[in-house]
Amino acid sequence: MTNQSYDVLIVGLGPTGAVLAGLLAEAGVTVLAIDREADLFPLPRAAHFDGEIMQVFHRLGVSGAAEGLSRGIPEYEFRSGTGQTLMRFENRPPQGSRWRASYMFHQPALETALREKISTLPGLEIALSTRLTAITRNDASGVEAQILGPEGVGSITARYLVGCDGGSSPTRAMIGGGLFDYGFDEPWLVVDCTASDEEGLPQHGLQVCDPARPTTVMPMSPLRRRWEFMLLPGETAEDVLEGGFVEGLLQPWGRPGQLTVIRKAVYRFHGLVAEQWRKGSVLLAGDAAHQMPPFLGQGMCSGIRDAVNLAWKLDWVLKGRAGEALLDSYQTEREPHVRAIIETAIAMGRMVCMLDPAMAAQRDQATAAGAPPLPIAPPKAGPGVFAEGEPGTYVACAAEAMGGGGFELLTLSGEAPDLTEGFGHRRVSADSPEGRWLAGTGAPAALLRPDGYVFGLGEGAALIEGLKAALGAAV
Ligand SMILES: Cc1cc2nc3c(=O)[nH]c(=O)nc-3n(C[C@H](O)[C@H](O)[C@H](O)COP(=O)(O)OP(=O)(O)OC[C@H]3O[C@@H](n4cnc5c(N)ncnc54)[C@H](O)[C@@H]3O)c2cc1C
């Protein structure tokens, strides 16, 4: 560390911390990012991310790497124990998006690419094997944090500290505040394999809702597969991790010698949300703020959405373009979005984790009779920095057309109003995807936020005025 004072101290360099660090450093914010481990968390956890997250990787210059180490799957199917399809989701991208709806990948490989990329950014310092041990000051002027690294203890001051320190977040414990628990708590054995070849292996995501042993199969990057097996009553982690058990479960899925187990672990899948995401100058993001069962593949995606939401707000507050109260919109916008995802993931989990054969048979019959599928429309951001009546939507084609890191006014014709720093104007062609979207809204202009969400639709100058009021400072 060359410096002891930074704009932002990021605690934890998992995917949430890495994306936040990258976006802040690109905006010219000085950042120290610390992680208590010397290396990346070695165990693959996330297997899926979506097109909105690919766009974030694109902004950070790692979409090429992400595409190279991931694969698309045609669909995600929920199947009964007797082979009947209960639900099926096609991997169809949102209209006009250049990215797929879903990518399957190997988390450590992607995190490696992300870390390599961000470590080249000026303004960002990374300190590994360095842990946060205490927050000794947290007030309106900033934070003072104690850290312990290879060179001993140190004291860091920063205007803001963001705890991206995972499910057991020490930062969350330090700022206090409870955890809302959805009461979903199921033990699963997670097994990652490499495959010698793809022959006979499922090419799509599969939830086998068999009460005899609920099972998930997910293709990851090429020649990598994930199986997840629910533990049955009476089974312990020690039982299922012992030699031979996993191989027995995998036996129906591959030819002898085709699959090699590279890791196995027992996780408890649960749904938790921190009640307080900000206290003074300290904020929480990612698994530190929320956790969910993996049935929708959205835990990491949600943490990255937090990082994107927070990055521009911290940047604008630090540059004096917005008042401090802007940071309060972080939780009000993000919490309803992530709760909607957690609730859908839990509903899916309840459908999958059904061990009673009679109830499972009832579920299968109801689904065959046309029971409504689970709602899976992309959720909206909650109330915050949006024009009145604007629902907090991410419109993929519009977000993907954005040029820089600021706000952008999209118009089909006409001159831009006078714009100050942090605002751009783009006149879009009527036959581009974003032009067709804008024409379809009937509005002359759309004002997009730096995170790609639509601030509002209407007349350009009025949108800019509305935004200035919402930001609480002259911009
Ligand atoms: C089986 C399984 C399957 C999953 N599948 C998916 C999926 O398909 N899609 C998806 O989007 N998500 C999925 N997830 C969730 C995803 O893996 C997590 O949501 C994601 O890794 C969280 O990222 P994070 O950066 O918030 O936290 P983490 O990745 O946990 O990173 C936290 C970091 O903080 C560091 N740290 C902790 N304490 C300190 C300290 N005191 N000082 C300094 N550093 C500290 C840790 O070393 C760690 O590097 C899955 C999870 C599991 C378990």
The ligand as a Tripos MOL2 file, in Angstrom:
@<TRIPOS>MOLECULE
LIG
   53    58     1     0     0
SMALL
NO_CHARGES

@<TRIPOS>ATOM
      1 C1        -23.6010  -24.1930   -4.7110 C.3       1 LIG1
      2 C2        -23.7300  -22.7700   -5.1310 C.ar      1 LIG1
      3 C3        -24.1840  -22.4790   -6.4030 C.ar      1 LIG1
      4 C4        -24.3230  -21.1480   -6.8100 C.ar      1 LIG1
      5 N1        -24.7510  -20.8950   -8.0690 N.ar      1 LIG1
      6 C5        -24.8790  -19.6170   -8.4900 C.ar      1 LIG1
      7 C6        -25.2120  -19.3300   -9.8370 C.ar      1 LIG1
      8 O1        -25.3840  -20.2230  -10.6560 O.2       1 LIG1
      9 N2        -25.3130  -18.0200  -10.2140 N.ar      1 LIG1
     10 C7        -25.0840  -16.9950   -9.3510 C.ar      1 LIG1
     11 O2        -25.2070  -15.8240   -9.7610 O.2       1 LIG1
     12 N3        -24.7250  -17.2380   -8.0640 N.ar      1 LIG1
     13 C8        -24.6080  -18.5190   -7.6250 C.ar      1 LIG1
     14 N4        -24.1770  -18.7850   -6.3650 N.ar      1 LIG1
     15 C9        -23.9120  -17.6560   -5.4410 C.3       1 LIG1
     16 C10       -22.5550  -16.9890   -5.6840 C.3       1 LIG1
     17 O3        -21.5070  -17.9080   -5.6800 O.3       1 LIG1
     18 C11       -22.3620  -15.9320   -4.6020 C.3       1 LIG1
     19 O4        -23.5280  -15.1450   -4.5170 O.3       1 LIG1
     20 C12       -21.1720  -15.0220   -4.9240 C.3       1 LIG1
     21 O5        -19.9640  -15.7270   -4.9320 O.3       1 LIG1
     22 C13       -21.1000  -13.9080   -3.8720 C.3       1 LIG1
     23 O6        -20.0790  -13.0380   -4.2230 O.3       1 LIG1
     24 P1        -19.5340  -11.9720   -3.1900 P.3       1 LIG1
     25 O7        -18.4160  -11.2940   -3.8950 O.co2     1 LIG1
     26 O8        -20.6600  -11.1660   -2.6760 O.co2     1 LIG1
     27 O9        -18.9910  -12.8310   -1.9620 O.3       1 LIG1
     28 P2        -17.8050  -13.9170   -1.9560 P.3       1 LIG1
     29 O10       -17.5950  -14.5080   -3.2940 O.co2     1 LIG1
     30 O11       -18.1290  -14.8580   -0.8410 O.co2     1 LIG1
     31 O12       -16.5190  -13.0820   -1.6070 O.3       1 LIG1
     32 C14       -16.3190  -12.5410   -0.3260 C.3       1 LIG1
     33 C15       -14.8310  -12.2590   -0.1570 C.3       1 LIG1
     34 O13       -14.6390  -11.5660    1.0880 O.3       1 LIG1
     35 C16       -13.4260  -12.0010    1.6800 C.3       1 LIG1
     36 N5        -13.4640  -11.6650    3.1110 N.ar      1 LIG1
     37 C17       -14.2770  -12.1880    4.0660 C.ar      1 LIG1
     38 N6        -13.9990  -11.6200    5.2610 N.ar      1 LIG1
     39 C18       -13.0050  -10.7220    5.0650 C.ar      1 LIG1
     40 C19       -12.2890   -9.8170    5.9100 C.ar      1 LIG1
     41 N7        -12.5290   -9.7260    7.2280 N.pl3     1 LIG1
     42 N8        -11.3350   -9.0460    5.3590 N.ar      1 LIG1
     43 C20       -11.0480   -9.1250    4.0290 C.ar      1 LIG1
     44 N9        -11.6910   -9.9600    3.1860 N.ar      1 LIG1
     45 C21       -12.6580  -10.7460    3.6920 C.ar      1 LIG1
     46 C22       -13.4030  -13.4880    1.3610 C.3       1 LIG1
     47 O14       -12.0900  -14.0110    1.4150 O.3       1 LIG1
     48 C23       -13.9870  -13.5240   -0.0610 C.3       1 LIG1
     49 O15       -12.9730  -13.4810   -1.0660 O.3       1 LIG1
     50 C24       -24.0170  -20.0990   -5.9170 C.ar      1 LIG1
     51 C25       -23.5440  -20.3890   -4.6390 C.ar      1 LIG1
     52 C26       -23.3960  -21.7030   -4.2440 C.ar      1 LIG1
     53 C27       -22.8780  -21.9940   -2.8780 C.3       1 LIG1
@<TRIPOS>BOND
     1     1     2 1
     2     2     3 ar
     3     2    52 ar
     4     3     4 ar
     5     4     5 ar
     6     4    50 ar
     7     5     6 ar
     8     6     7 ar
     9     6    13 1
    10     7     8 2
    11     7     9 ar
    12     9    10 ar
    13    10    11 2
    14    10    12 ar
    15    12    13 ar
    16    13    14 ar
    17    14    15 1
    18    14    50 ar
    19    15    16 1
    20    16    17 1
    21    16    18 1
    22    18    19 1
    23    18    20 1
    24    20    21 1
    25    20    22 1
    26    22    23 1
    27    23    24 1
    28    24    25 2
    29    24    26 1
    30    24    27 1
    31    27    28 1
    32    28    29 2
    33    28    30 1
    34    28    31 1
    35    31    32 1
    36    32    33 1
    37    33    34 1
    38    33    48 1
    39    34    35 1
    40    35    36 1
    41    35    46 1
    42    36    37 ar
    43    36    45 ar
    44    37    38 ar
    45    38    39 ar
    46    39    40 ar
    47    39    45 ar
    48    40    41 1
    49    40    42 ar
    50    42    43 ar
    51    43    44 ar
    52    44    45 ar
    53    46    47 1
    54    46    48 1
    55    48    49 1
    56    50    51 ar
    57    51    52 ar
    58    52    53 1
@<TRIPOS>SUBSTRUCTURE
     1 LIG1         1 GROUP 0 **** ****
